[in-house]
Amino acid sequence: MSGYQYVVLRCVPRVEREEFVNVGVVLYSHALDFLGSASRVDDDRLRALDAEVDVDGVRRALRGVEEVCRGAGRLDLAVGSRATAYGTREAADTLSTRFGLLRAPRSTVVQPGPVHGGVTTDPAGELQRLVDALVG
C-alpha cells in the first residue's frame, strides 16, 4: 500500500455565491509515480446553480487539467527559476510540481477543494472509485 493525495474539482458557476458542484478528482501518488484526473459534468446540476453557466467552458477546463496531468498541458509556471526565502532555485516539471499547481486555490469557475489523502495499491482504480463516490 502506498500513500496518495487528492483534490476534488468543483465547478463554482457564480464565485460570489460560493455554491459548487463536484465535477472531478485529481489524484497524485509520489510512491507509485502517478498523477491522474477524471471528471463527470452533469449539465442539469450546473444549470441549477446558474442557468447561464458555460458548460462547454467547464469541460474545456477539465480537459486542460487532464492534459496537465499527462504532461501535455502548458506549465509555464512550473519550470524555470523561482524565488524562495533562501534565494532562487530551479523548478522542474515533475508530477509533484504539476499536482502542486493543480491543487493551488484559485477564484475561477473550476476550483480545487482541500487536499485529502489515503492509501492504495491501484491509483487509477482509486481515482475511479473517488469519482464515483464524490462526483456521482
BELJOBEL-V823676 format. One record per backbone hydrogen bond with DSSP energy under -1.0 kcal/mol. CO is the residue of the C=O (numbers start at 1). NH is the residue of the N-H. E is the energy in kcal/mol with one decimal. If there is no record, write none. Layout:
BEGIN
CO & NH & E
CO & NH & E
END
This chain:
BEGIN
2 & 120 & -2.6
4 & 118 & -1.8
5 & 28 & -3.2
6 & 116 & -2.7
7 & 26 & -2.5
8 & 113 & -2.4
9 & 23 & -3.1
9 & 24 & -1.4
10 & 111 & -2.9
11 & 21 & -1.8
14 & 17 & -2.1
21 & 11 & -3.1
23 & 40 & -2.2
24 & 9 & -3.1
25 & 38 & -1.9
26 & 7 & -2.1
27 & 36 & -2.4
28 & 5 & -2.9
29 & 34 & -2.3
30 & 33 & -1.2
34 & 29 & -2.7
36 & 27 & -2.8
38 & 25 & -2.4
42 & 46 & -2.1
43 & 47 & -2.7
44 & 48 & -1.4
46 & 49 & -1.0
46 & 50 & -1.7
50 & 53 & -1.8
53 & 55 & -1.5
54 & 58 & -2.0
55 & 59 & -2.3
56 & 60 & -2.3
57 & 61 & -2.4
58 & 62 & -2.2
59 & 63 & -2.3
60 & 64 & -2.2
61 & 65 & -1.8
62 & 66 & -2.1
63 & 67 & -2.3
64 & 68 & -2.3
65 & 69 & -2.3
66 & 70 & -1.9
67 & 72 & -2.4
67 & 73 & -1.4
75 & 78 & -2.2
80 & 91 & -3.1
82 & 89 & -1.9
84 & 87 & -1.4
87 & 84 & -3.9
89 & 82 & -2.6
91 & 80 & -1.4
92 & 94 & -1.4
94 & 98 & -2.5
95 & 99 & -2.6
96 & 100 & -2.4
97 & 101 & -2.0
98 & 102 & -2.4
99 & 103 & -2.3
109 & 12 & -4.0
111 & 10 & -3.7
116 & 6 & -2.5
118 & 4 & -2.3
120 & 2 & -2.8
122 & 126 & -2.5
123 & 127 & -2.4
124 & 128 & -1.9
125 & 129 & -2.2
126 & 130 & -2.7
127 & 131 & -2.3
128 & 132 & -2.5
129 & 133 & -2.4
130 & 134 & -3.2
131 & 135 & -2.1
131 & 136 & -1.9
END
